[in-house]
């Protein structure tokens, strides 16, 4: 820092786009005790103002790109130059509005061009003197601040001495008198027996009693401290063990308060002794607990951490010892580094993770949050981490700190991916099996219809022929033939039912006719109203999707009759841009979806798996005595147009 009497350099900035005017203005200031700096544009002037301080700016009003007024506005907008005097130079006499605008932008004067050197020098001299005076005052202020800091440091030292006395005088004191740098007499306070068990007279009778009372492993510490006090090197408090008269070991704190004469010579010091045995025991217990906790934390696979909440930043303050083994980072890379955490999150999910955790921390009343994301190890590899944290808040519900743990779940994620791939494969296998099963049903239905149906028809014709030829001659034969006809009719109906159950003939006509046939069959069998609502009579679907829609409706109608005890079912089928939308609504007794897990109902489970296998999804809405609504969306593959 410069001394107050050191000469103060003064700089003047001249801004003009005309090189001749710059040269003329600089020449007018020659011989003055100022440094002249020139700028050919407003942009260059702003750059010069960032590099050094100036006493005044001589600014041309009319400049291209950035005129004098705009340049003045930019100068005033910066804190460093907001009070910098500006003198506008113009060759044109400005009207009153322009002059007012200049003064509002910080102008202190106007000078008309051509400029008279005497006028320019007098104005610059005034502002240079003002700058020197202002800098001189600032230097004096700096000098005064240094003096205040020095006095404050002395005051702090005095306060520290006083605090030592007030804190140290707890149990008893002893006094050591010093002559020529040597301890010549030690006097123990009357209360010494409460700490040591020995009286002051016993200490006076045996000058070596004190050092003999100190534990052997601490005697060197006590002797060295006494030597440093006498050599005026260090008088810091020390802690050591003593053996009481009854043999019990106690911890004490020994604080020295030095006394000097007017010349600063050390005359004596007081030792303030405090029994700190209980504190030491507590510290030992805490240390053992801390060590045990550190061992526990080091043995767990998770890394435990703590961060201070500093606005939008999380400043790391703690990490368990296994940070390096787990993630490869040293504590010094982590502690206090607010960028360490977010910079190591995988870029693909970084913004989402940071935003979610910040929102959780700032959400009033929230105390817990968990998230999973990819995190970079020191070697550059990424691992999946489960981050679970607790948010500690003050009484005003403001976040103060977060504590949590990072658990490496990469292997679990790999297993989850493998399991998901397995599920996808099983769904594909189930889909393929379902397609094969439907094809087999279709084949069996056709064979039953063709083979068995034809056989029954032939038998019915034979019975009718027997009835015509011999029925009139033999009453018993007629009766037998009629009975056989009845049985053949029953067998024919049974064949038709089997064929319909295996593969309804209506399904070959399209999904809408098949569902309408299913509704009619359901109503006829149960007496329950069943209505199909559809805009299109023909919905073009491939065979696999059409069969899936039919089987889903068939299963839902079975549930409505068997479990819901519904009296009315409404089916809505529509085709949208994103696929087929199917809704089955009944007025049955309903149920609580939360109380009855969907995976315990094999019917609903089969519907869901069938929809997922086709790339769709299932929605379920139900409540006791409120009926049930099942909504299903199935994507439809676009067919290539045929020319």
Buried (B, 14 or more C-beta within 10 A) or exposed (E): EEEBEEEBBBBBBBBBBBEEBBEBBBEBBEEBEBBBBBBBBBEBBBEBBEEEBBBBBBBBBBBEEBBBBEBBBBBBEEEEBEEBBBBBBBEEEBEEEBBEBBEEBBBBBBBBBEBEBEEBBEBBBBBBEBBBEEBBEEBEEBBEEEEEEEEEEEEEEEEEEEEBBEEBBBBBBBBBBBEEEEBEEBBBBEEBBEBBBBBBEBBEEEEEBBEEBBBEEBBEBBEEBBEBBBEEEEBEBBBBBBBBEEEEEBBBBBBBBBEEEEEEEBEBBBBBBBBBBEEBEEEEEEEEEEEEEEEEBBEEEBBBBBBBBEEEEBBBBBBBBBBBEBBBBEEEBBBEEBEBBBEBBBEEBBEEBBEBBBEBBEEEEBEEBEBBBBBBBEEEEBBBBBBBBEBBBEEEEEBEBBBBBBBBBBEEBEEEEEEEEEEEEEBEEBBEEBBEEBBEBBEBBBEBBEEBBEEBEEBBEEBBEBBEEEBEEEEEBBEBBEEBBEEBEEBBEEBBEBBBEBBBBBBEEBBBBBBBBBBEBBBEEBEBBBEBEBEEEEBEBEBBBBBBBBBBBBBBBEBBBEBBEBEBBBBBBEBEEEBBBBBBBBBBBBBEBEEEEEEEBEBBEBBBBBBBBBEBBBEBEBEEEEBBBBBBBBEBEEEEEEE
